[in-house]
Amino acid sequence: MNNKFKKMLGLVLVSTMVIGLVTACGNKSENSNSASGKSGEIYFLNFKPEIAETYEKIAKDYEAETGVKVKVVTAAAGTYETKLKSEIAKSDAPTIFQMNGPVGYESWKNYTADLKDTKLYSYLTDKSLAVTSGEGVYGIPYVVEGYGIIYNEAIMQKYFALADKAVTISSTSEINNFATLKAVVEDMTAKKDQLEIKGVFSSTSLAAGEQWRWQTHLANIPLYYEFKDNTKFDNTVLAGLDSKEISFKYGDNFKNIFDLYLNNSATKGALLGSKTVTDSMAEFALGQTAMVQNGNWGWGQINDVAGNVVKAEDIKFMPIYTGVEGEETQGLAIGTENYFAINSKVSDEKQKASIAFLEWLFSSEKGKSYVTNDLGFISPFNTFKENEKPADPLAKEVLAWMEKKDIQSTPWTFAAFPSEEFKNYFGDALLEYAQGKKTWDEVTTIVKDTWKSEKTK
């Protein structure tokens, strides 16, 4: 999938009692069954080389404030899993490490401490994002991203102010299912000259290498619902990984929204093979369209366009509605590929000290400043005040949707997709469908057959 995802880090305030305990344990030999290491020291194995320098600064400030030394080791790009396997076997093993969600947990579950009773877990705005097993919590996300339908509220308000609009609702916030979205979009298309737009949606970019918004991000929605129906697992990624075949049960729901994109966009289907994501985002930035499917990373693609006319305060998100029953409570597709875990094989003292460091990072004033201003994370924790959160409008929207009462974020399930080949076949079939060269039944057959063939290689 696309490489735009940023990696992030987490946080909280360490109590005097815990600090005293950690400092005191520096004069004791540790349990013979745990990693020894230097007394009074914890060890963080960092995933991202580009933020290693920031972690070093954080570690120095933390030691100056608490007396607890944080050893930071950074794996070279693309070598984290190999480095972790090597380091975890040493006597001075990492006390804090990172794993890739439920998939990573399957590899590292024998080394993950239960974090359900920690302040760090209690700080999570959306606890469904944590990696869980049974009653335990074993991975805490430290950065999140989200995607959905980005819309220009100025254009939407212009539409809702029309005396001859065909819908009874009066604001975008009242759109909470596919039927309502479809009615609004199709009426906006009929009135696009009044609204001074080329299309409601930006171009459905289907050029080679530019299909990830559809064969990965949009495909996440129907396959999330399909795997959610699998009661054998309480996690849709694990259900997907276990599925040798798919029925594409919610394929018609994918077709609902994909057809809406195609039939109400700035570019007709026959020309979409030449359109890129950059083209699509530029159309939105120039006010030529009212909506575009993308994630919070798209802010730069809007803001940096020469001639951008969309004001930051008018950039909003809505979920990708497809017509699934009960979708009124569906939120944005929010997730991460980065979770903190605490090494259960080190001493209790080092586990507590490691948790305290993360809690300090995500709850103290100094720690939160690092998270927002230096690491640039969208933090999933409720410890951040409004002025401590990322300033860009799409990041703010992700956080606002996570905080909505009775709204359930849609988990990133695409980690279960069998291969890049599966996604490429899916994307190519969508292009041919958009060009009128394939029927939807043929697309469905390709999706099901390719999943099965990639799973059985």
C-alpha positions in Angstrom: 0.0 0.0 0.0 1.1 3.6 -0.1 4.1 4.7 1.9 2.5 7.8 3.4 1.9 6.4 6.8 3.9 8.1 9.5 5.1 6.2 12.6 4.5 7.6 16.1 5.3 7.3 19.9 3.6 7.4 23.3 3.4 8.9 26.8 2.5 9.6 30.7 3.3 11.1 34.1 5.5 9.0 36.4 4.5 9.0 40.1 7.1 9.7 42.8 6.4 6.3 44.3 7.2 4.5 41.1 10.4 6.6 40.6 11.5 5.7 44.1 10.9 2.1 43.4 12.8 2.1 40.2 15.7 4.0 41.7 15.8 1.7 44.7 15.9 -1.4 42.5 19.1 -0.2 41.0 21.0 -1.5 44.0 19.4 -5.0 43.7 20.2 -7.9 41.5 17.3 -8.7 39.3 15.3 -12.0 39.2 17.5 -14.6 37.6 14.7 -15.4 35.1 14.6 -11.8 33.7 16.9 -9.7 31.6 19.6 -8.1 33.8 20.9 -5.0 32.1 22.3 -2.0 34.0 20.6 -1.1 37.2 18.1 1.9 37.0 18.1 1.6 33.2 15.3 0.8 30.7 15.8 0.0 27.1 13.7 1.3 24.2 14.2 -0.3 20.8 13.1 2.3 18.2 11.6 1.5 14.9 12.2 4.6 12.8 15.7 6.0 12.1 14.4 9.4 11.1 13.2 10.2 14.6 16.1 8.6 16.5 17.6 12.0 17.3 14.3 13.1 18.9 14.1 10.0 21.0 17.7 10.6 22.3 16.6 14.1 23.4 13.5 12.7 25.1 15.6 10.1 26.9 18.0 12.8 28.2 15.2 15.0 29.4 13.5 12.1 31.1 16.7 11.1 32.9 17.3 14.6 34.0 13.8 14.8 35.5 13.4 11.4 37.0 16.9 9.9 37.4 15.9 6.9 35.2 18.2 6.3 32.3 16.5 5.3 29.0 18.8 3.5 26.6 17.6 4.1 23.0 18.7 1.8 20.2 17.5 2.3 16.7 17.2 -0.4 14.1 18.3 0.4 10.6 15.5 0.9 8.1 13.8 -2.3 7.1 15.6 -4.4 9.8 13.4 -3.9 12.9 12.1 -7.5 13.1 15.6 -9.0 12.7 17.0 -6.6 15.2 14.3 -7.3 17.8 14.8 -11.1 17.4 18.5 -10.6 18.1 18.1 -8.2 21.0 15.3 -9.9 22.8 17.5 -13.0 23.4 20.2 -11.0 25.2 20.5 -10.6 28.9 20.1 -6.8 28.5 17.0 -7.1 26.4 14.7 -4.3 25.3 12.1 -3.4 27.9 10.0 -1.5 25.4 9.5 -2.7 21.9 7.2 -2.1 19.0 5.0 -4.6 17.1 2.7 -4.5 14.0 -0.7 -4.9 15.7 -2.4 -8.3 15.8 -0.1 -9.8 13.3 3.0 -8.8 15.3 1.3 -10.0 18.5 1.1 -13.6 17.1 4.9 -13.5 16.8 5.7 -11.8 20.1 2.8 -12.9 22.4 5.3 -14.8 24.7 7.1 -11.5 25.4 4.2 -9.1 25.9 3.1 -8.0 29.4 -0.6 -7.3 30.1 -1.2 -3.6 30.1 -5.0 -3.5 30.9 -4.5 -2.0 34.4 -2.0 0.7 33.3 -2.8 4.4 33.0 -1.4 4.3 29.5 -4.3 2.0 28.4 -6.8 4.1 30.3 -5.6 7.2 28.3 -6.7 5.6 25.0 -9.5 7.6 23.4 -10.7 4.5 21.5 -9.8 1.4 23.4 -10.9 -0.8 20.5 -7.6 0.1 18.8 -5.5 -1.8 21.4 -4.2 -5.3 20.7 -6.1 -7.6 23.0 -6.4 -11.3 23.6 -9.1 -12.6 26.0 -9.2 -10.2 28.9 -5.7 -8.9 28.4 -4.2 -5.9 26.6 -0.9 -6.5 25.0 -0.2 -3.7 22.6 -1.0 0.1 22.9 -1.1 2.2 19.7 1.0 5.3 19.9 0.0 7.0 16.7 -3.0 6.8 14.5 -4.1 7.8 11.0 -7.5 7.9 9.5 -9.2 8.0 6.1 -12.7 8.6 4.8 -14.4 11.1 2.5 -12.9 14.5 2.7 -15.3 17.3 1.9 -15.3 21.1 1.4 -17.8 22.4 3.8 -18.1 25.8 2.0 -19.4 24.0 -1.1 -21.7 21.8 1.0 -23.2 24.9 2.7 -23.7 26.5 -0.7 -25.6 23.4 -1.8 -27.8 23.2 1.4 -28.6 26.9 0.9 -30.2 26.2 -2.5 -34.0 26.8 -2.5 -34.5 23.9 -4.9 -32.4 21.2 -3.3 -34.1 17.8 -3.5 -33.2 16.6 0.0 -34.9 17.5 3.3 -31.7 17.6 5.4 -29.9 20.9 5.9 -26.3 20.1 6.8 -23.5 17.6 5.9 -23.5 16.5 9.6 -26.9 14.9 8.9 -25.4 12.4 6.4 -24.9 9.2 8.2 -25.7 6.4 5.7 -25.3 5.6 2.0 -28.9 6.4 1.0 -28.6 9.9 2.3 -25.2 10.4 0.8 -26.3 9.2 -2.6 -29.4 11.5 -2.6 -27.2 14.5 -1.7 -24.4 13.7 -4.2 -26.8 13.0 -7.2 -28.7 16.2 -6.5 -25.4 18.1 -6.3 -24.4 16.7 -9.7 -27.7 17.9 -11.2 -26.9 21.3 -9.8 -23.1 21.4 -10.4 -23.3 24.5 -12.6 -25.0 26.4 -9.8 -22.3 25.1 -7.4 -19.6 26.0 -9.9 -17.9 22.6 -9.7 -16.8 20.1 -12.3 -18.0 17.2 -10.3 -19.0 16.3 -6.8 -16.1 13.8 -6.4 -12.5 14.2 -7.5 -11.2 11.8 -10.2 -11.1 8.1 -9.2 -7.4 7.7 -9.9 -6.8 4.3 -11.5 -3.4 4.8 -13.2 -0.9 2.0 -12.6 0.5 2.4 -9.1 -2.2 4.9 -8.1 -5.0 2.4 -7.3 -4.4 2.0 -3.6 -7.3 4.2 -2.5 -9.6 1.6 -4.0 -8.0 -1.8 -3.9 -6.7 -1.3 -0.4 -8.5 1.5 1.5 -12.0 1.2 -0.1 -11.7 -2.6 -0.1 -11.0 -2.5 3.6 -14.7 -1.6 4.2 -16.5 -4.7 2.7 -13.8 -7.1 3.9 -13.9 -5.7 7.4 -17.6 -6.4 7.5 -17.1 -9.9 6.1 -14.4 -10.8 8.6 -16.4 -9.3 11.4 -19.1 -11.9 10.7 -16.5 -14.6 11.5 -17.2 -15.3 15.1 -14.2 -17.6 15.4 -12.0 -14.5 15.9 -12.5 -11.3 17.9 -10.2 -9.5 15.5 -10.9 -8.9 11.8 -7.2 -9.0 10.8 -6.7 -12.4 12.3 -10.0 -13.6 10.8 -8.7 -12.4 7.4 -5.4 -14.0 7.8 -7.2 -17.3 8.6 -9.4 -17.1 5.5 -8.2 -19.1 2.6 -11.2 -18.0 0.6 -13.5 -15.0 0.7 -17.2 -14.8 -0.4 -16.9 -11.0 -1.1 -20.3 -10.9 0.8 -20.3 -7.1 0.9 -19.1 -6.7 -2.7 -22.3 -4.9 -3.7 -21.7 -2.4 -1.0 -18.3 -1.7 -2.5 -20.0 -1.3 -5.8 -22.5 1.2 -4.3 -19.9 3.7 -3.3 -17.5 3.0 -6.2 -20.3 3.7 -8.7 -21.2 6.8 -6.8 -17.6 8.0 -7.2 -17.5 7.1 -10.9 -20.9 8.6 -11.9 -20.5 11.9 -10.0 -16.9 12.8 -10.5 -14.9 15.3 -12.4 -13.6 12.7 -14.9 -15.5 10.0 -16.7 -14.6 6.4 -16.4 -12.9 5.9 -19.8 -10.2 8.5 -18.9 -9.4 7.3 -15.3 -6.5 5.1 -16.3 -4.4 8.3 -16.7 -5.5 10.0 -13.5 -3.2 10.1 -10.4 -3.9 10.8 -6.7 -2.1 14.1 -7.2 -4.6 15.0 -10.0 -7.4 14.1 -7.7 -6.2 16.1 -4.7 -5.4 19.1 -7.0 -9.0 19.1 -8.2 -10.2 19.3 -4.7 -7.7 22.0 -3.7 -8.7 24.2 -6.6 -12.4 24.0 -5.7 -13.4 22.0 -8.7 -14.9 19.2 -6.6 -16.6 19.0 -3.2 -15.4 15.6 -2.1 -12.4 13.2 -2.3 -11.6 9.9 -0.6 -8.3 10.0 1.1 -6.6 10.1 4.5 -5.3 12.8 6.9 -1.9 12.6 5.1 -3.7 14.3 2.2 -3.6 17.7 4.0 -0.2 18.5 2.5 -1.5 17.6 -1.0 -4.3 20.1 -0.6 -2.4 22.9 1.2 0.6 22.8 -1.1 -1.2 23.1 -4.4 -0.6 26.4 -6.2 -3.8 28.3 -6.4 -5.4 26.3 -3.5 -8.8 28.0 -2.6 -10.0 25.7 0.1 -9.8 27.2 3.6 -8.5 25.0 6.4 -11.6 25.5 8.5 -13.7 24.1 5.6 -11.9 20.8 5.3 -13.9 18.0 7.0 -14.2 14.2 7.1 -17.1 11.8 6.8 -17.0 8.0 6.9 -17.2 5.9 3.7 -20.8 4.8 3.7 -21.7 1.8 1.6 -25.2 0.8 2.6 -24.3 -1.8 5.2 -27.0 -2.2 7.8 -26.2 -0.2 11.0 -23.6 2.0 9.3 -25.1 5.1 11.1 -22.7 4.3 13.9 -19.7 3.8 11.6 -16.8 6.1 12.0 -13.7 6.8 9.9 -11.3 4.0 9.0 -8.7 4.6 11.8 -5.7 2.5 12.6 -2.0 2.2 12.9 0.7 -0.3 12.2 2.7 0.7 15.3 2.1 -0.5 18.9 4.1 -0.4 22.1 4.6 -3.6 24.0 6.4 -4.1 27.3 8.8 -7.1 27.6 7.2 -9.5 30.0 10.5 -11.3 30.5 12.3 -8.5 32.3 11.8 -7.8 36.0 8.7 -6.3 37.4 10.6 -3.2 38.3 11.8 -2.7 34.8 8.3 -3.3 33.4 6.9 -0.7 35.8 9.7 1.8 34.9 9.1 1.3 31.2 5.4 1.9 31.5 6.1 5.0 33.6 8.3 6.4 30.9 5.6 6.0 28.2 3.0 7.5 30.6 5.3 10.5 31.1 5.8 10.9 27.4 2.1 11.1 26.7 0.9 12.9 29.8 3.5 15.4 31.0 3.8 18.8 29.5 7.3 18.3 28.3 6.5 14.8 26.9 3.4 15.9 25.0 5.3 18.8 23.5 7.8 16.3 22.0 5.0 14.1 20.7 3.1 16.9 19.0 5.9 19.3 17.9 8.9 17.1 17.3 7.5 13.6 16.5 4.4 15.0 14.8 2.1 12.3 16.0 -1.7 12.2 16.0 -1.8 10.7 19.5 -4.7 8.4 20.4 -4.7 9.5 24.0 -7.1 11.8 25.9 -4.3 13.5 27.8 -3.8 16.0 25.1 -5.6 19.4 25.4 -6.9 21.1 22.3 -3.8 23.3 22.0 -1.5 20.3 22.3 -3.0 18.4 19.3 -1.8 18.6 15.7 -2.8 21.8 14.0 -3.7 20.5 10.5 -7.4 20.2 9.9 -7.6 16.6 8.8 -5.6 15.4 11.9 -8.1 17.4 14.0 -11.0 15.7 12.2 -9.5 12.2 12.9 -9.3 13.0 16.6 -12.8 14.5 16.6 -14.3 11.4 15.1 -12.5 9.2 17.6 -14.1 11.2 20.4 -17.7 11.0 19.0 -20.0 9.2 21.4 -21.6 6.0 20.1 -19.4 6.0 16.9 -17.2 3.0 16.2 -14.1 3.5 14.1 -13.6 1.0 11.3 -10.4 -1.0 11.9 -7.7 -1.3 9.3 -8.3 -4.8 8.1 -6.1 -4.6 4.9 -3.2 -6.0 6.9 -4.9 -9.3 6.2 -4.9 -8.9 2.4 -2.8 -11.8 1.0 -0.4 -9.9 -1.2 0.4 -6.9 -3.4 -0.5 -9.1 -6.4 -4.1 -9.5 -5.0 -4.5 -5.8 -4.7 -3.0 -5.1 -8.1 -5.4 -7.6 -9.8 -8.3 -6.0 -7.9 -7.2 -2.5 -9.0 -6.8 -3.5 -12.6 -10.2 -5.1 -12.7 -11.7 -1.9 -11.2 -10.1 0.1 -14.1 -11.6 -2.2 -16.7 -15.0 -2.0 -14.9 -14.8 1.9 -14.9 -13.9 1.8 -18.6 -16.9 -0.5 -19.4 -14.7 -3.5 -20.3 -15.7 -5.7 -17.4 -19.0 -6.4 -15.6 -19.2 -6.2 -11.8 -19.7 -10.0 -11.8 -16.4 -10.4 -13.5 -14.7 -8.1 -11.0 -16.2 -10.1 -8.2 -14.9 -13.4 -9.7 -11.4 -11.9 -10.0 -11.4 -10.7 -6.4 -12.5 -14.1 -5.0 -10.3 -16.2 -7.3 -7.2 -14.0 -6.8 -7.6 -14.1 -3.0 -7.8 -17.9 -3.1 -4.8 -18.4 -5.4 -2.6 -16.0 -3.4 -3.5 -17.7 -0.2 -2.7 -21.2 -1.5 0.7 -20.4 -3.1 
